[in-house]
Every structure is written in C-alpha cells, then in structure tokens.
Amino acid sequence: MRKEITVEDFYAFRVGPMWSHFIRDNFSFWMICLYLFFEYFRPQAIYPAIDVLPWAQTFVILAFVGAFFDRSARWVSSPVNKWMVFFAIIIYLSSLFAYFPAVSREHYIDFYSWFVIYFLIVAIVNTRKRLYIFLMVFLFCSAKIAIGTSLSWASRGFSFTDWGLMGPRGYFQNSGELAILMLTLFPLAFYLFVELRKKGIRWWEKLLLLAFCAAPILTILGASSRGAQLALIGTLALMFRKQIFRVKPLIGVAALVVVGFFLLPEEQKQRFATVGEDRTSQQRLLYLENGWEMMKEYPVLGVGFFNFPDYYSMHYPEDIITVNERAELSHNIFIQVGTDAGFVGLAIFILLIISGLRVAFRPGKDEQRDEVFAGIGRGLGFGIVGFTIAGQFVTVAYYPFLWIGLALIVSLSNACRVKEPARARMPAATRMAATS
C-alpha cells in the first residue's frame, strides 16, 4: 500500500513528492500555478517566439473555468474578503462619478483583474500541500529574477546607473517595482530558511535558501530606488525588533548594514544627501501636496479611478516641473487610492492591509500552524510591510505585490484550518476501525 504524501515530504525542495502530488491534483490548480509562473517568471519575455498569446490572462480564465469542476474549490471566510468586496464597489462608484469617466473605464482591468485573481487563488489554493507548491512557484520565479539582476549588478562592478536594474518585461521591469518584488521575496525566503533548517533539510537546500535571502538584498541595493532601500531598512528593523539586543542577531544585522553601506555606490549615497532638493523629489512633494488638496475637495469618491494625471495637468499646470510637462501618477499608494476613491476608498484600502497583517501574524483559534507555516505567515506579512513602506514613494497600488500577498495570506489561514494527516501514520486496521 502506497504511503500517503504529506506536506512534510515536500520540505524543502523535494521535487519528486511535489510533482507526484501536483500531477494528480485538479485542473484548476494546474492553471492557477501556470498563471503565477507566466506572471512572475515571464518565459514569454525570455523567448519571444512563444509570445503569441496573453498567457497569464489565458491561464486565469482556464483556472476560473476549472474551479467550477473542482469539488474542493470553495468560498473562504476571511475579513480580508469583506474589505476586498467593499473596495471593488467603491472603485466602481468612483469610476461611475469620475471627473473623466472614460479614463476610468480604460483602466478597469488594473484593479478588477486582481479582484478575480485574488478570489481564484483563495478558492483554489486551499490545502497545505497546494499552498506549499504554489509558494514554491512564487519563490523560485522571484528568486530567478533576484539572482539574475544581482549578478547583473555584480558584473558591472556594483556601479551606479540612472536606471538601476531592470527585470523582465512586465510588472517588474522598472527598477522601483523590481525592488518591491525583492522586498516581498526576502522575508519569505528568510523565514523559510529559519524554520526549514530545523527540519533537517539537505546542505544544498540551506545554501539555496541563503542565496534566495542574499540576492534580493543585492538587487535592492543595485536598483537605485531610495524608497525601496528605506523600506528594506524599515522591514529589517521590524523583523529583528525583539532580537536587537541579542548578540548573534545584532552582529548579523550590523554586518549586513556595513556590507550594504560599502556596496552602495557613491552616487546613490549622494542621492540620499540631496533628498528634497533635486527636481524629482520636489515634483513628488508637489504631487503629495496637491493630491491631498484633491482628496479634501472630493472626499467621498475622489476625482475618479486613475484620473489623477489628467486632473492634475488641468488644475495644477504651474506645479509640473518635470521635463515632459505632463503630470504622472502620484508616486504614493495612499495618495493614489485617496484621489482614485476618496477617503472612503482609502480607509477601506488601509483596512485591507491591516486585516491582511492581522491574519498573517495572528493565527485564528481554529488554525493549526506548525513552525514552517507560522514562518511562512511572518514572511508574507513582512512582505506586505515592505510593500507599504516602499509604496510611499511609488505608484504601485494596482500591481501584484499587495493582491497576491493578501491572497497567499488568506490561503495560508484557510489551509491551516484543514486537518491533514500527520507524518506519523496509524496502522491501516486502526484507521479503518476509527472511521467505521
């Protein structure tokens, strides 16, 4: 009689058991994993010959269809779901009453695609085994980008460039967005390393997890994004806040800071020294100031979904000091959402983040998180923290970072409510007697 595979058989990177479980799983799970692979790994950008279909959207549609035939796919109860629905309603209303309704209609997909993807992930990725496999897709795809970009920075002698580092075409191509992806990868890889090494994983698995921790930090340093670098410092401070007076963690953090300081190019240090004086900083401060005025003028639903650039260009032309003489997005997620959907939408957005963090860091009474899944929760939670800090300097409210992160957190909470077989199995006769 074949031994049933448990999630512990997957630790850390045991491809055989994971593949054996994956190929026997449901079509909907295959499709949602393929969606994540094409969204993050971006093979269509690496091999242009296969870039003949909107692959990510295609797999989302197939996952949606497959979910109807997946008996395990179901609605999941979570406070995050409630705020997601409320936020979707507010975005619809703000688009309906927007200053430029046509602009809002052009950008519907920028949020509602994440609304669909979020609920698909939450409904389909609903067991510990599914979640672990799905996380491995996320981990390896993100780490592939991290290792590639950090090696690229090393190959040019850790030197400074205006464009920083570039990821694959798509959401992570721009240096600032690439750095935020690294902020979500680092804490997850770190807590996986901390917890999985206690499980007796192989030496090369430990080395690989350490590489997955180091590469994103190098990419953040090389990306020339001041916001992401500040977010990294803030995230590290929160992650190690309880260990800061212990010798080993203190030495580790101090060593990381020293290495980071010496690797950081002199030009990037000068950029920090001129914060508030350079034209980029001044323009972003004007966006913040005038964005706040927009929110006060339209407090309920804002000026309209994605209406900020057009409204700003029309009403604040004297406060555009960039060379293209046209307003960009606000470079702040709270101003972005506040001008998109008013104080009502901003309040719901903040509650989304807070409720997601509560689920990540505080397991419910009906959950059974072991050390590994508790560590995964912390890693996902600090990924949201890093996104939120970095989001004060870039316009990424409708990028995958938050929505995929929230979906993984809710999937984790749901999966840990389901009692799965422990590694120590009862004899078959005993199991039959217990279930008869």
PERA-V340410 format. One line per field, one symbol per residue. ss: DSSP state (a for helix, b for strand, c for the rest). psi: psi as a letter, one per 30 degrees, with the letter a starting at -180 (. if undefined). A space follows every 50 residues. Layout:
ss = ???
psi = ???
This chain:
ss = ccccccaaaaccccaaaaaaaaacccaaaaaaaaaaaaaaccaaaacaaa ccccaaaaaaaaaaaaacccccccccccaaaaaaaaaaaaaaaaaacccc aaaaaacaaaaaaaaaaaaaaaaacccaaaaaaaaaaaaaaaaaaaaaaa aaaaacccccccccccccccccccaaaaaaaaaaaaaaaaaaaaaaaaac ccaaaaaaaaaaaaaaaaaaaacccaaaaaaaaaaaaaacccccccaaaa aaaaaaaaaaaaaccaaaaaaaacccccaaaaaaaaaaaaaaaaaaaccc cccccccaaaaaaaacaaacccccccccccccaaaaaaaaaaaaaaaaaa aaaaaaaaaaacccccccccaaaaaaaaaaaaaaaaaaaaccccccccca aaaaaaaaaaaaaaaccccccccccccaaaaaaaac
psi = kkkkklffffkehjeeeeeeeeffaleeeeeeeeeeefeeehfffejffg iflieeeefeeeeeeeffgjffklkkkkfeeefeeeeeeeeeeeeeglei eeeeefgeffefeeeeeefeeeeeigleeeeeeeeeeeeeeeeeeeeeee eeeefghhlklefclkalkbfgekeeeeeeeeffeeeeeefeeeefffgh llefeeeeeeefeeeeeeeeeffgjeeeeeeeeeeeeeegefgfgkeeee eeeeeeeeeeeffkleeeeeeefgkfeleeeeeeeeeeefeeeeeeeife gafkjgfeeeeeeefhffgjglffgkkalfhkeeeeeefegafeeeeeee eeeeeeeeeefjklfglikaeefeeeeeeeefeeeeeeeffffligehlf eeeeeeeeeeeeeeeffkjlklejklkeeeeeeff.
